[in-house]
Amino acid sequence: MDSYWLSAFFFPQGFMTAVKQTFSRNYAIAVDTLTMACEITRFVVRGVTADVVPKDGVLVYGLFMEAARFDRDAMALSESMPGHLFDEAPCMHLKPIIAADYAPVDTYSCPLYKTSLRAGTLSTTGHSTNFVIALDVPRPKGTDSDHWVQRGTAMLCMLDK
């Protein structure tokens, strides 16, 4: 149980709910008071070792950033490299946290979609068939969220090719 290929799940929202439920049971916290925080790591899945596996939450991989990249040196969003629309995102630590205590600063609320279509319908479960979650990704000082919105920055579970 080192890390999970999030893109492999047909319904990743269900997986994230299970992560929140496990946390909820371990700490006797109501699951509906939790939200999912995101900490991006410097490493890719090949860098996952026993010493980096989190106590709470999960490490996920297999996501792609569109219209931006994650600079592992600055640990923040960065402009795409010339000629590269997509960039493989590093492993991310998704961890449940009490929503009332969660106030990220200097982040971009980056939408995560299953496909690049960026459109979906509500399924019978009340969830979108394409939108998964918005992950708070650190942004560099001096930029605001509008900068990344105008570029159409998002994360994807899969590429079209």
Secondary structure, DSSP 4 states (H G I P E B T S, - for coil): ---EEGGG-S-HHHHHHHHHHHHHHHHT--GGGEEEEEEE-S--GGG--GGGS-SSSEEEE--EEES-EEETTTTEEEPPPTT-SEEE---EEEEEEEGGG----SEEEEEEESSTT----B-TTSSBSSEEEEEEEE--TT--HHHHHHHT-EEES----
